[in-house]
Amino acid sequence: MFPILRKERLAPGINLFEIKAPKIARHAKPSQFIILRLHERGERIPLTIADHDPERGTITIVAQEVGKTTHELGTYEEGDAILDILGPLGRPSHIDRFGTVVMIGGGVGVAEIYPVAKAMKEVGNYVISILGFRTKELVFWEDKLRNVSDEVIVTTNDGSYGMKGFTTHALAKLIEEGKRIDLVHAVGPVVMMKAVAELTRQYGIKTVASLNPIMVDGSGMCGACRVTVGGQVKFACVDGPEFDAHLVDWDELMKRLTYYRELEIMSFERWKGREGR
Ligand code: FES
């Protein structure tokens, strides 16, 4: 069992959990993830390791309540425990001294860019973080990203905080201003990552995206996380989760993410009924 040491509500529907998992905390690297199962009857879901502390033996995950398991996880409190956590999984980010790196996080993707931004900064890159949210009340970790970035730009779709618009608008502005950008790293909704890739392609800016397909086993055996990159079949859990964003078949990824939508809704409704919510 993996005890929850700390829970924090970062924004409506977005929860942080610091969990005791010493072995994972010792080995975790930026961009790696875990697969957890809450209890015997739980499904397996992947979540990025947003932070880790080898000395405390803890990992931090940030989960948005979108489906049955993430809502159920949202009911867990400090002192509760998670049955299984598998990890760290996936290949770590390629951290190097690229020059100027633009980190783009959309929604809960902001938590996922944090460890990468931190590592990029530590090796001497100039880090610009663009954090995109729908609206002001959903903004979180702006301070945390400021600590590991040279510049931070916050965007909200409705203009209630920071720059009005999408992360791509902020990125386009940087490009138009003539900012030299050596690498863009994007994590967030597929539509956002696709839009970032389309923009940077025009300027030949190397772009990496961290993909979020459905995962089951997390070890390259089940095929659930299959993606097409540069015309080749890849498994995001073992070959990724990061890939060259200009080579990803985004439309296929979007389609595959909807395969189980009806079943997901049914399962969520059943859970809500049982919980009396
Ligand atoms: S999750 Fe099964 S192959 Fe990747």
Residues whose N, C-alpha, C, O or C-beta is under 5 A from the ligand:
A	BS01	FES	I214 M215 V216 D217 G218 S219 G220 M221 C222 G223 A224 C225 F235 C237
